[in-house]
Amino acid sequence: MKFSPNTLYRQLLLHPASAYRVAYSGGLDSHVLLHALVQVRDRLGAAIGAVHVNHALQADADSWEEHCRNVCRDLGVDYVSLRVNAGAATGDSPEAAARDSRYAALAEWLPAGECLLTAQHQDDQAETLLLQLLRGSGVNGLAAMPLLGTLGRGQLLRPLLGFARRQLLAYAEANGLCWIEDPSNRDSAFDRNFLRARVFPLLQERWPAAAVTLSRSAAHCAEASSLLEQLGEQDLAGIRAGRKDRLSLGRLVALPMQRQRNVLRLWIRQTTGAVPSAAVLARIQNDVLHSRRDAEPCVRWGAHEVRRYRDDLYLLQQRSEPDNSRILEWPLPQPLALPGAGGVLNATPGTGRGIRASAVESGVRVSWRRGGERCLPAGRGQHHSLKKLFQERGIPPWERSRIPLIYINDQLAAVAGLWVCEPFHARPAESGLLIDWQRS
Protein backbone atom coordinates (compact mmCIF):
# COMPACT_ATOMS: atom_id res chain seq x y z
CA MET A 1 0.00 0.00 0.00
CA LYS A 2 1.38 3.39 -1.02
CA PHE A 3 1.63 6.12 1.59
CA SER A 4 -0.54 9.18 0.99
CA PRO A 5 -2.49 11.78 2.97
CA ASN A 6 -5.60 9.65 2.42
CA THR A 7 -4.04 6.59 4.10
CA LEU A 8 -3.11 8.81 7.04
CA TYR A 9 -6.63 10.25 7.15
CA ARG A 10 -8.20 6.79 7.31
CA GLN A 11 -5.88 5.91 10.21
CA LEU A 12 -6.81 9.03 12.17
CA LEU A 13 -10.54 8.40 11.70
CA LEU A 14 -10.05 5.21 13.73
CA HIS A 15 -8.52 7.21 16.59
CA PRO A 16 -10.51 10.44 17.04
CA ALA A 17 -9.05 13.21 19.20
CA SER A 18 -9.67 16.87 19.89
CA ALA A 19 -6.31 17.71 18.31
CA TYR A 20 -3.41 15.96 16.59
CA ARG A 21 0.15 17.12 17.31
CA VAL A 22 3.14 15.80 15.38
CA ALA A 23 6.35 15.14 17.30
CA TYR A 24 8.44 17.01 14.74
CA SER A 25 12.21 16.56 14.73
CA GLY A 26 12.69 18.08 11.28
CA GLY A 27 13.91 14.75 9.87
CA LEU A 28 12.46 12.94 6.86
CA ASP A 29 9.91 10.79 8.66
CA SER A 30 8.34 13.44 10.88
CA HIS A 31 8.36 15.96 8.02
CA VAL A 32 6.39 13.53 5.83
CA LEU A 33 3.93 12.94 8.65
CA LEU A 34 3.44 16.65 9.27
CA HIS A 35 3.08 17.48 5.57
CA ALA A 36 0.47 14.74 5.05
CA LEU A 37 -1.44 15.85 8.15
CA VAL A 38 -1.65 19.41 6.79
CA GLN A 39 -3.21 18.06 3.57
CA VAL A 40 -6.16 16.54 5.44
CA ARG A 41 -6.68 19.10 8.20
CA ASP A 42 -9.87 20.51 6.66
CA ARG A 43 -11.45 17.05 6.71
CA LEU A 44 -10.36 16.13 10.24
CA GLY A 45 -12.51 18.53 12.21
CA ALA A 46 -9.73 18.76 14.79
CA ALA A 47 -6.87 21.13 15.49
CA ILE A 48 -3.39 20.19 14.32
CA GLY A 49 0.07 21.31 15.39
CA ALA A 50 3.70 20.34 15.84
CA VAL A 51 5.97 20.06 18.87
CA HIS A 52 9.76 20.01 18.60
CA VAL A 53 12.06 18.71 21.34
CA ASN A 54 15.48 20.34 21.46
CA HIS A 55 17.86 17.88 23.15
CA ALA A 56 20.75 20.37 23.04
CA LEU A 57 23.15 17.50 22.25
CA GLN A 58 24.35 18.65 18.81
CA ALA A 59 26.07 21.90 17.82
CA ASP A 60 23.29 22.47 15.26
CA ALA A 61 20.43 21.83 17.69
CA ASP A 62 19.32 25.46 17.76
CA SER A 63 19.46 25.83 13.98
CA TRP A 64 17.37 22.65 13.65
CA GLU A 65 14.83 24.17 16.00
CA GLU A 66 14.74 27.31 13.82
CA HIS A 67 14.27 25.15 10.70
CA CYS A 68 11.28 23.39 12.31
CA ARG A 69 9.76 26.72 13.32
CA ASN A 70 10.09 28.04 9.76
CA VAL A 71 8.57 24.91 8.20
CA CYS A 72 5.58 25.12 10.54
CA ARG A 73 5.16 28.82 9.75
CA ASP A 74 5.15 28.08 6.01
CA LEU A 75 2.60 25.28 6.49
CA GLY A 76 0.42 27.40 8.76
CA VAL A 77 0.79 25.00 11.66
CA ASP A 78 0.90 25.84 15.37
CA TYR A 79 4.42 25.24 16.67
CA VAL A 80 5.74 24.51 20.17
CA SER A 81 9.35 23.92 21.17
CA LEU A 82 10.47 22.07 24.30
CA ARG A 83 14.04 22.00 25.61
CA VAL A 84 15.25 19.04 27.68
CA ASN A 85 18.35 17.93 29.52
CA ALA A 86 19.11 14.74 27.61
CA GLY A 87 22.60 14.00 28.93
CA ALA A 88 23.18 10.38 29.95
CA ALA A 89 24.53 9.44 33.36
CA THR A 90 27.77 7.45 33.53
CA GLY A 91 27.10 3.92 32.29
CA ASP A 92 23.70 4.75 30.78
CA SER A 93 22.82 4.56 27.11
CA PRO A 94 22.86 8.01 25.42
CA GLU A 95 20.06 6.84 23.11
CA ALA A 96 17.90 5.73 26.04
CA ALA A 97 18.60 8.90 28.00
CA ALA A 98 17.57 11.10 25.06
CA ARG A 99 14.45 9.03 24.43
CA ASP A 100 13.39 9.01 28.07
CA SER A 101 13.88 12.76 28.50
CA ARG A 102 12.02 13.44 25.25
CA TYR A 103 8.98 11.35 26.13
CA ALA A 104 8.90 12.69 29.68
CA ALA A 105 8.77 16.26 28.34
CA LEU A 106 6.12 15.37 25.75
CA ALA A 107 3.97 13.56 28.33
CA GLU A 108 4.06 16.57 30.63
CA TRP A 109 3.24 19.00 27.81
CA LEU A 110 0.53 17.09 25.87
CA PRO A 111 -2.88 18.68 26.61
CA ALA A 112 -5.64 16.40 27.89
CA GLY A 113 -7.63 14.60 25.21
CA GLU A 114 -5.12 15.33 22.44
CA CYS A 115 -3.17 12.82 20.37
CA LEU A 116 0.57 12.97 19.72
CA LEU A 117 1.61 11.49 16.38
CA THR A 118 5.12 10.06 16.12
CA ALA A 119 6.77 9.01 12.87
CA GLN A 120 8.23 5.56 13.58
CA HIS A 121 7.78 3.35 10.51
CA GLN A 122 8.01 -0.29 9.49
CA ASP A 123 11.83 -0.32 9.29
CA ASP A 124 12.03 1.22 12.79
CA GLN A 125 9.71 -1.51 14.09
CA ALA A 126 11.86 -4.26 12.55
CA GLU A 127 15.03 -2.72 14.02
CA THR A 128 13.38 -2.49 17.44
CA LEU A 129 12.42 -6.17 17.31
CA LEU A 130 16.00 -7.17 16.42
CA LEU A 131 17.42 -5.03 19.24
CA GLN A 132 15.03 -6.59 21.73
CA LEU A 133 15.94 -10.08 20.53
CA LEU A 134 19.63 -9.31 21.02
CA ARG A 135 18.86 -8.10 24.55
CA GLY A 136 17.05 -11.35 25.38
CA SER A 137 13.69 -9.63 25.89
CA GLY A 138 10.46 -11.51 26.52
CA VAL A 139 7.28 -11.18 24.47
CA ASN A 140 6.47 -7.80 25.98
CA GLY A 141 9.74 -6.38 24.65
CA LEU A 142 9.45 -8.27 21.37
CA ALA A 143 6.07 -6.64 20.81
CA ALA A 144 8.25 -3.60 20.00
CA MET A 145 6.28 -0.37 19.51
CA PRO A 146 2.48 -0.43 19.81
CA LEU A 147 0.34 1.45 17.32
CA LEU A 148 -1.59 3.21 20.08
CA GLY A 149 -0.84 3.96 23.72
CA THR A 150 -1.37 6.53 26.42
CA LEU A 151 0.95 9.47 26.98
CA GLY A 152 0.39 11.76 29.94
CA ARG A 153 -3.19 13.02 29.73
CA GLY A 154 -3.55 12.12 26.06
CA GLN A 155 -2.72 9.42 23.54
CA LEU A 156 0.31 8.42 21.47
CA LEU A 157 -0.34 7.15 17.94
CA ARG A 158 2.24 5.78 15.47
CA PRO A 159 0.35 5.93 12.15
CA LEU A 160 3.36 5.10 9.93
CA LEU A 161 4.14 1.64 11.31
CA GLY A 162 2.62 0.01 8.24
CA PHE A 163 4.90 1.88 5.81
CA ALA A 164 8.53 1.36 4.83
CA ARG A 165 11.06 4.17 4.90
CA ARG A 166 11.45 3.99 1.11
CA GLN A 167 7.73 4.79 0.76
CA LEU A 168 8.13 7.86 2.96
CA LEU A 169 11.20 8.91 0.98
CA ALA A 170 9.23 8.61 -2.26
CA TYR A 171 6.50 10.85 -0.82
CA ALA A 172 9.04 13.42 0.36
CA GLU A 173 10.77 13.58 -3.02
CA ALA A 174 7.48 13.77 -4.91
CA ASN A 175 6.41 16.73 -2.79
CA GLY A 176 9.77 18.52 -2.80
CA LEU A 177 10.22 18.38 0.96
CA CYS A 178 13.40 19.59 2.64
CA TRP A 179 14.46 17.87 5.84
CA ILE A 180 17.28 17.72 8.38
CA GLU A 181 19.91 14.96 8.32
CA ASP A 182 21.20 14.33 11.83
CA PRO A 183 24.87 13.26 11.53
CA SER A 184 24.56 11.14 14.67
CA ASN A 185 22.29 8.80 12.67
CA ARG A 186 25.40 7.70 10.76
CA ASP A 187 27.39 6.88 13.89
CA SER A 188 27.65 3.08 14.03
CA ALA A 189 28.71 3.25 17.67
CA PHE A 190 24.99 3.36 18.42
CA ASP A 191 23.35 -0.07 18.26
CA ARG A 192 20.36 1.01 16.17
CA ASN A 193 22.58 2.78 13.63
CA PHE A 194 24.82 -0.30 13.39
CA LEU A 195 21.80 -2.48 12.63
CA ARG A 196 20.47 0.04 10.11
CA ALA A 197 23.74 0.56 8.25
CA ARG A 198 25.51 -2.80 8.52
CA VAL A 199 23.05 -5.58 9.38
CA PHE A 200 19.72 -4.70 7.86
CA PRO A 201 21.00 -4.26 4.30
CA LEU A 202 22.40 -7.82 4.43
CA LEU A 203 19.10 -9.16 5.72
CA GLN A 204 17.16 -7.40 2.99
CA GLU A 205 19.60 -8.62 0.35
CA ARG A 206 18.73 -12.19 1.32
CA TRP A 207 15.13 -11.56 2.44
CA PRO A 208 13.74 -8.47 0.67
CA ALA A 209 10.57 -8.50 2.79
CA ALA A 210 12.50 -8.66 6.09
CA ALA A 211 10.99 -5.45 7.47
CA VAL A 212 7.47 -6.66 6.72
CA THR A 213 7.93 -10.12 8.21
CA LEU A 214 9.78 -8.87 11.30
CA SER A 215 7.04 -6.31 11.92
CA ARG A 216 4.49 -9.13 11.59
CA SER A 217 6.40 -11.09 14.24
CA ALA A 218 6.27 -8.04 16.53
CA ALA A 219 2.49 -7.96 16.06
CA HIS A 220 2.26 -11.66 17.00
CA CYS A 221 4.33 -10.97 20.13
CA ALA A 222 2.07 -8.04 20.99
CA GLU A 223 -0.94 -10.36 20.83
CA ALA A 224 0.80 -12.95 23.01
CA SER A 225 1.84 -10.23 25.47
CA SER A 226 -1.77 -9.05 25.71
CA LEU A 227 -2.98 -12.58 26.46
CA LEU A 228 -0.29 -13.04 29.13
CA GLU A 229 -1.35 -9.76 30.73
CA GLN A 230 -4.99 -10.87 30.79
CA LEU A 231 -3.98 -14.15 32.45
CA GLY A 232 -1.77 -12.26 34.88
CA GLU A 233 -4.63 -9.92 35.82
CA GLN A 234 -6.87 -12.91 36.56
CA ASP A 235 -4.20 -14.58 38.70
CA LEU A 236 -3.31 -11.33 40.43
CA ALA A 237 -6.92 -10.68 41.42
CA GLY A 238 -6.91 -13.96 43.33
CA ILE A 239 -3.65 -13.50 45.24
CA ARG A 240 -3.61 -9.85 46.29
CA ALA A 241 -3.42 -9.55 50.06
CA GLY A 242 -5.71 -6.55 50.38
CA ARG A 243 -3.13 -3.99 49.20
CA LYS A 244 -1.40 -3.36 45.88
CA ASP A 245 2.07 -3.73 47.45
CA ARG A 246 1.32 -7.14 48.96
CA LEU A 247 0.62 -10.67 47.68
CA SER A 248 -0.51 -13.83 49.41
CA LEU A 249 2.48 -16.15 49.29
CA GLY A 250 0.46 -19.33 49.72
CA ARG A 251 -1.77 -18.58 46.74
CA LEU A 252 1.18 -17.43 44.63
CA VAL A 253 3.26 -20.58 45.12
CA ALA A 254 0.20 -22.70 44.28
CA LEU A 255 0.51 -21.47 40.69
CA PRO A 256 2.82 -23.17 38.16
CA MET A 257 6.30 -21.60 37.97
CA GLN A 258 5.64 -19.88 34.63
CA ARG A 259 2.47 -18.24 35.94
CA GLN A 260 4.30 -17.19 39.11
CA ARG A 261 6.80 -15.29 36.98
CA ASN A 262 4.02 -13.80 34.87
CA VAL A 263 2.17 -12.55 37.96
CA LEU A 264 5.32 -11.20 39.59
CA ARG A 265 6.31 -9.39 36.40
CA LEU A 266 2.87 -7.79 36.09
CA TRP A 267 2.63 -6.90 39.80
CA ILE A 268 6.05 -5.24 39.82
CA ARG A 269 5.42 -3.37 36.57
CA GLN A 270 2.05 -2.06 37.75
CA THR A 271 3.50 -0.94 41.09
CA THR A 272 6.87 0.46 40.00
CA GLY A 273 6.31 1.30 36.33
CA ALA A 274 9.31 -0.82 35.27
CA VAL A 275 9.63 -4.44 34.14
CA PRO A 276 12.05 -6.51 36.28
CA SER A 277 14.76 -8.52 34.58
CA ALA A 278 14.61 -12.31 34.31
CA ALA A 279 17.47 -12.46 36.84
CA VAL A 280 15.46 -10.47 39.41
CA LEU A 281 12.41 -12.70 38.93
CA ALA A 282 14.57 -15.82 39.35
CA ARG A 283 16.03 -14.45 42.60
CA ILE A 284 12.56 -13.69 43.95
CA GLN A 285 11.37 -17.20 43.14
CA ASN A 286 14.48 -18.96 44.45
CA ASP A 287 15.44 -16.79 47.43
CA VAL A 288 12.11 -15.45 48.68
CA LEU A 289 9.16 -17.65 47.73
CA HIS A 290 10.71 -20.86 48.97
CA SER A 291 12.70 -19.61 51.96
CA ARG A 292 12.07 -20.87 55.50
CA ARG A 293 9.04 -19.39 57.22
CA ASP A 294 11.21 -17.85 59.95
CA ALA A 295 13.67 -16.33 57.46
CA GLU A 296 13.67 -12.68 56.43
CA PRO A 297 14.66 -12.86 52.74
CA CYS A 298 15.07 -9.73 50.63
CA VAL A 299 15.80 -9.19 46.92
CA ARG A 300 16.91 -5.67 45.96
CA TRP A 301 17.24 -4.07 42.53
CA GLY A 302 17.19 -0.45 41.45
CA ALA A 303 15.16 1.55 43.96
CA HIS A 304 12.93 -1.36 45.02
CA GLU A 305 12.96 -4.55 47.03
CA VAL A 306 10.79 -7.61 47.61
CA ARG A 307 10.52 -9.05 51.12
CA ARG A 308 8.63 -11.88 52.75
CA TYR A 309 6.91 -11.82 56.13
CA ARG A 310 4.77 -14.72 57.26
CA ASP A 311 2.41 -15.52 54.37
CA ASP A 312 2.75 -12.24 52.52
CA LEU A 313 5.11 -10.93 49.87
CA TYR A 314 5.87 -7.19 50.04
CA LEU A 315 7.05 -4.86 47.28
CA LEU A 316 8.75 -1.81 48.79
CA GLN A 317 10.79 1.25 48.00
CA GLN A 318 14.34 0.80 49.27
CA ARG A 319 15.03 3.00 52.28
CA SER A 320 18.14 3.53 54.32
CA GLU A 321 18.09 2.30 57.89
CA PRO A 322 17.10 5.04 60.36
CA ASP A 323 19.58 6.42 62.87
CA ASN A 324 18.14 4.98 66.07
CA SER A 325 20.56 6.91 68.26
CA ARG A 326 18.57 10.12 67.67
CA ILE A 327 16.56 11.67 70.49
CA LEU A 328 14.17 14.53 69.69
CA GLU A 329 12.57 16.97 72.10
CA TRP A 330 8.85 17.35 71.35
CA PRO A 331 7.48 20.78 72.33
CA LEU A 332 3.82 19.79 72.68
CA PRO A 333 1.25 20.64 71.46
CA GLN A 334 3.04 21.62 68.23
CA PRO A 335 3.41 18.92 65.54
CA LEU A 336 6.83 17.31 65.31
CA ALA A 337 8.36 16.68 61.86
CA LEU A 338 10.53 13.59 62.01
CA PRO A 339 13.86 13.40 60.13
CA GLY A 340 14.10 12.07 56.60
CA ALA A 341 10.93 10.35 55.48
CA GLY A 342 9.80 9.71 59.06
CA GLY A 343 6.55 11.63 58.78
CA VAL A 344 4.90 13.89 61.37
CA LEU A 345 3.70 13.36 64.94
CA ASN A 346 0.58 15.21 66.12
CA ALA A 347 -1.07 15.41 69.53
CA THR A 348 -4.85 15.96 69.72
CA PRO A 349 -6.67 16.72 73.01
CA GLY A 350 -9.10 14.03 74.17
CA THR A 351 -10.83 12.90 77.36
CA GLY A 352 -10.06 9.52 78.88
CA ARG A 353 -7.84 8.56 75.97
CA GLY A 354 -4.20 8.83 75.00
CA ILE A 355 -1.39 10.04 77.27
CA ARG A 356 -2.36 11.87 80.47
CA ALA A 357 -2.00 15.58 79.74
CA SER A 358 -0.56 16.17 83.22
CA ALA A 359 2.25 13.65 82.53
CA VAL A 360 3.69 15.60 79.63
CA GLU A 361 4.44 18.68 81.72
CA SER A 362 7.87 17.27 82.53
CA GLY A 363 8.69 17.08 78.81
CA VAL A 364 8.35 14.57 76.01
CA ARG A 365 11.10 12.98 73.98
CA VAL A 366 10.90 10.91 70.81
CA SER A 367 13.29 8.11 69.98
CA TRP A 368 13.36 4.83 68.07
CA ARG A 369 13.76 1.20 68.94
CA ARG A 370 17.16 -0.07 70.01
CA GLY A 371 16.09 -3.41 71.46
CA GLY A 372 14.86 -4.60 74.85
CA GLU A 373 12.00 -2.05 75.21
CA ARG A 374 8.96 -3.16 77.20
CA CYS A 375 5.47 -1.76 77.60
CA LEU A 376 2.37 -2.58 79.65
CA PRO A 377 -0.36 -1.64 77.15
CA ALA A 378 -3.47 -0.23 78.80
CA GLY A 379 -5.80 -3.09 79.71
CA ARG A 380 -3.27 -5.91 79.15
CA GLY A 381 -2.39 -6.56 82.81
CA GLN A 382 1.29 -7.37 82.26
CA HIS A 383 4.40 -6.04 80.56
CA HIS A 384 5.49 -7.35 77.17
CA SER A 385 8.53 -6.79 75.04
CA LEU A 386 7.93 -4.59 72.01
CA LYS A 387 9.15 -7.47 69.88
CA LYS A 388 6.27 -9.65 71.10
CA LEU A 389 3.74 -6.85 70.72
CA PHE A 390 4.91 -6.17 67.17
CA GLN A 391 4.69 -9.88 66.36
CA GLU A 392 1.13 -10.03 67.70
CA ARG A 393 0.16 -7.11 65.49
CA GLY A 394 1.85 -8.68 62.45
CA ILE A 395 4.15 -5.70 61.93
CA PRO A 396 6.98 -6.71 59.58
CA PRO A 397 10.48 -6.59 61.12
CA TRP A 398 11.76 -3.92 58.71
CA GLU A 399 8.99 -1.52 59.85
CA ARG A 400 9.59 -1.87 63.58
CA SER A 401 12.72 0.27 63.79
CA ARG A 402 10.89 3.14 62.03
CA ILE A 403 8.03 3.46 64.52
CA PRO A 404 8.52 6.48 66.85
CA LEU A 405 8.60 5.79 70.58
CA ILE A 406 7.36 8.42 73.04
CA TYR A 407 9.33 8.81 76.29
CA ILE A 408 8.44 10.74 79.47
CA ASN A 409 11.04 10.95 82.25
CA ASP A 410 13.11 8.36 80.36
CA GLN A 411 10.24 5.85 80.53
CA LEU A 412 8.47 4.48 77.48
CA ALA A 413 5.04 6.12 77.49
CA ALA A 414 3.64 5.24 74.07
CA VAL A 415 4.35 3.60 70.74
CA ALA A 416 3.11 6.04 68.11
CA GLY A 417 -0.13 4.93 66.51
CA LEU A 418 -0.25 1.64 68.46
CA TRP A 419 -0.19 1.62 72.27
CA VAL A 420 -0.09 3.85 75.33
CA CYS A 421 1.69 2.24 78.26
CA GLU A 422 -0.53 1.83 81.36
CA PRO A 423 1.26 4.22 83.78
CA PHE A 424 0.77 7.09 81.34
CA HIS A 425 -2.72 6.32 80.06
CA ALA A 426 -5.44 8.94 80.70
CA ARG A 427 -8.10 7.76 83.15
CA PRO A 428 -11.82 8.19 82.48
CA ALA A 429 -12.78 11.91 82.55
CA GLU A 430 -9.05 12.81 82.65
CA SER A 431 -7.56 15.10 79.98
CA GLY A 432 -5.42 13.22 77.49
CA LEU A 433 -3.43 13.69 74.31
CA LEU A 434 -4.00 11.34 71.38
CA ILE A 435 -0.74 10.69 69.53
CA ASP A 436 -1.18 10.44 65.76
CA TRP A 437 1.67 9.43 63.46
CA GLN A 438 1.26 10.52 59.84
CA ARG A 439 3.75 8.51 57.81
CA SER A 440 5.45 9.95 54.74
N, C-alpha and C positions, 0 to 999 in steps of 0.2 A: 504494500500500500504506500503510495506516494504521500509525502508530507505536504500539507497545504493549510491555509487558514481555516478551511471548512472542516478538515479532520480535527483541528484544535477546537473549533466551535462545538462539534459533536461531543467531544470529551467533556468540555465545560458544562454542557447542558446536563450531563449526568451528575454533576457536582455543583449545584447552585450555591451562590454566595452573594453577600451584599456588595463585595468588591473583590477584584482579582489583582494582586500585586506580584510583579515579576521580581525575583531575586536576580538583579542585573549586575553581572561582573564586568560587562563590556566585551566578553569573549564571544566567539562564534555562536555557541549553543544558546546562551541567554539572549543574544541579540536577535537570533531567529525567532525565539519564543516571544520576545517583546514585539517585534515587527508583525508577526502573525496575529498577536492579540489585538494590536491597533486596528488591523483590517476588519475585525469582527466586532469592535466595541459597540457600534450602533445597534447590532442585533442582540447583544448580551443583556441589555437592561440592567447593567451593573457598572459601578465605577471601576476604572483600571488605573494602574500606576506602577512605578518601579522603585525598588529600594536597593541601594548600592552599599556594600560593606567594605570599608577601607581598612585593610589589615595592617597598613603601615609597615610592611615587611620588605617592600621593594623600593628602590630609589625613584621609580616612576609612579608610585602609588597615587600621589596627588594629581599627576597629569592624567592617569586613568580615570580618577574620580571626575575630573573636569570633562573628559571625553564623554563619560556616561551622562553627565548633566546636559551637555550640548545635544547629544542624541535625543534625549527625552524632550528637550525644548523643541527640537525640530519636528518630533513626532506628536507634539502637543500632549505629552503624558506627564502627570504629576510625578515629581522626583523627590526622593528622600535619601540622604546619605547618613550612614552610621559609621563611627570609628571605633575600633576595638583594639585591645591589647592582646595580640595573638602570639606573643612570644612563648616558646615551649620551655618548661622547666628542664633541668638537667636530667637526662635519661628518658625524657618523653619524646614522642614522635612529633616533629614540627607540623606534619600534615594533620594529625589528630588534634593538636592544640589549635591550629587555625580553624579547623572545622568546628570544634566545640565552641570556641569563642564566637564564631560567626552565627551558629544556630542559637546560642544563648542570647545574643543581641537581637536577632530576628524574632525570637519567641517573646522577648520582653516588649518589643516594639509593635508587633502585629496587632492591629485593633480587633476587638471582639467581633466574631461573626464573619471575618474576612478570610480569604484564601490566598496563601502564598504559593506561587508557581515557581518551581525550580526546574532547571533545564537538563537534568541527567537523562541520558538516552540509552539505547540498547547496548552500545559498546561499553558504556560506563557500568551497566548492570552486569555484563559478562565479566568485566575486570574485577568488580566487587566480589562476585562469586568465586573467582579464582583466588583472590587474596584471602578470602575467608577459608577456602579449602586448605591453603598453605599454612594458615594459622591453626588448623585443626578444629574449626568451629563446628558446633552442632547445627541442627536444622534451623534454629532460629537465626543464626548468623548466615547460613547458606541461603536463607530466604532473601538475602541482599536487601535491596531498597523497595519498600512497599509503594504502590501507586498512590495511596492516600493514607494520611495519618493526621494526628493532632499536633499543633504547634502553639504553645501558649494558650491564648484565648480563641484561637482560630484553627484553620486547617492547613495542611501542607499537601499539595498535589504535584505529582511528577508526570505531566501529560505527554512527555516525549519518550517514555520508556519503550514504546513500541516501534521506535524509529532509529535507524542506524545513523551514525555520524555522517556518512557519505550523503544520505538523503538531506540532512540539514545543510551540508556544504552546498549541495546543488541548489537548494532554495536560496541560500545567501548569495550565491553567484548570480542566479537568475534575477534577483532583486537589487543587485548592485550594493549590497551591504558592506560596511567597513567596520572591522572589529579589531579588538586588541589581541595581540599574541603575547602571552605571559612567558618570558624566557625560562622561568622555573619549570614549566611544563616539559622542557626538553632535558631536564636534569635527571639522568638515570640513577642517581643516588636515591631517589624516592622510589619506593616499591611500585606504586601505580604507574609511574612513568617508565620504569624498566619493563613492566609487563606490556605496556602500550607500544613501546618502541622496539623491543627486542623479542618478546615472546609471542604476542598476539599475531604479528605478521606471519610467523611460522605456522601457527595454528590455522590461520585463514588460508595459507597456501595449501595446506593439506586438506582442511575442512572449511570450504568457503562460507558455509552457513554457521560457523562456530558461534558467533554472537547470538544468533537466533536460538540455537539449541541450548546454549548455556543459560540464556535468559529464561527459556522454557523450564530448565532444571530448577532455576531459582523460584519460579512460580510453583512448581511441585513441592519444593521445600517449604514455601510459604503456606501451602495448604496443609502439609504435615504438621508444621509448627502450630497452626491454628487448632488442629485437632488435638495436639498434645496439650495446648493451653486449656481447651475445653475439658479434657480429662483431668488436668491438674486442678481446675476450679472445682470440679465435682469432688475430687479427693480432699481438697483443702477444706471445703465446707464441712466435711465430716470429722476433721481432726483439729480444727481450731480449738484452743482452750479458753475461749471467751474473750480473747484480745488478739489484735492483729500481730503482736510481737511474740506470740506464744503458741506452741503446738502441743497436742497430747502425744507423748512419746509412745505410749502403748498402741494407740491407733495408727501411728505412723509406721512403726516397725512391723505391723501386721500386713502392710502392703508389700508386694514384690519389690525387689531391689530397684528395678528400673523406674517403677512408679514412685518410690521414695525419692529418687533423684529428681524426677520431674516435679514433684510437689515442692521439694526444697528449693529447686531453682526458681519456681514461680513465686513462692513465699518470699524469698530473699529479694527477687527483682521487684515485686510489688511494694515491699517495705523500704528498700534502700534505693531503688531506681537503677540498680546495676546488676548485671548477670554474673554470678560467681563462676570461677573457672572450674573445670573438671577436677583439678587437684584439690580445690577447697571442698567441693562436694564429697570427694572420696575421704578426705580427712574427717568431715562431719559424720559420715556413715561409719567409718572405722573407729574413730577416737571418741565420739560422743554418744551415738545411738546405742552402741553395744558395750559401753563401759559399765563398771560395777555400780550398783545403786548408791553406794556410799561415796563414790568418787565425785570429784568436782571438775569434770573435763571442760576444756575451753579451746575453741579454734578461732584464731584471729586472722583477719586479712583486711587490708585497707584501713578504713575507719570503723569497722564493725567486728563483732564477735558473736559466736553461738555458744551458749552454755546450757548445761543440763542441771535441773534440780528436781529431785523426786521424779514425778512422771511427766514433767513438762520440759519442753525445749524452748529456750529464750533466744531471741535475736536482739542484740543490743548495740548501741553506740559505744565504742571503746572510750573509756575515761581513765584518767590517771588516778592512782590511789590517793585519797585525801591525807592531809597532814594531821594525824590524830594527836599531835602534841599541842595543837592550838587551844587556847582558852580565851573566850570572848566575854567581855562584860556586856550585859544586856540592860540598858537603861529603860526599864519598863515605864510607861506603857507603849513607848515608841516601837515600831517594827524593827526587826534586826535583819539586815541583809547578810547572808552567810557568804564566805569567800568562794570564789570560783563559780561553779554551777550548783552551789549548795541550796539555793532558793532563799526564802524569806520566812522568818518566824513572826507571828502576830499573837497578841494577847487580847482576848475579848472578855469584858466583865460578864460574870454570870453568878447565879445564886445556887449554892449547894453543889457546884460542879467545878472541876478544874483544881488548880493550886489555890490554897488559902491566900487571900490577898494580904493578910497580916504577915504571912511568912516571907513575903518578898521584900519587906522593908529593909532587911539586912543585906539585900543585894542578890542578884541572880547572875550566874555564869553559865556559859554554854560551852560544851566540849563534845568530844566524840569517843567512841568505844576504844578502849585499850586492852580489854580482857579482864575477867574477874568481877565485873560489876554485878550487883544484885539489887533486886527491887521487891517490895511487898505490894503488889498491885492492890488497889482498893477493893475490898470484898473477897480477896483470895485466902486470907488467914495465915499464910506463911510466905517467907521469902523464897525467891527463885533466882537463879542466875539468868542474866539477860540471854545467854545462849539458849537456855531451855525455853524461855518465853518466846524468843524469835522462832525457834523450831515449832512450837505449838501454833504460832500464827502462820507458819509456812513462808516466812520471809527468807528469800534466797541469801546465802552467805555473802555474796558480793555486795548486797544492799545494806547489810547490817552496820558496816563501818561508816556509812554515810548518814545514818540517822542521828540527828542532834540530841544530845543528852542535856537536861536542865539540872543544874546544881544550885543548892542553897546551903550556905555554911559548909561547903565541901561535902555535902551529902546529896546523893542522887535523889532528885525530887520528882522528875518526870522524864519519860521517853517521848519525844515530840510526836504527836499524832497517834500515840498508842496507849500509854499508861501514865497514871499519876500514882506515885508511891504513897502508901497509906498514911505515914506521918504528916504528909503535906497536903492531903486531900481536904477540900472544903467540906465542912459538915452541913447538914440540912439548915437552911436559912442563913448560912454564913456566906459572906462575899467571897467570890472566887475569880480566878482568871483562867479562861479556856485557852490552851496553847494550840495554835494552828500552824502547821508547817506546810507552806506552799512550795512544792518542789519546782525546780527549773525544768 
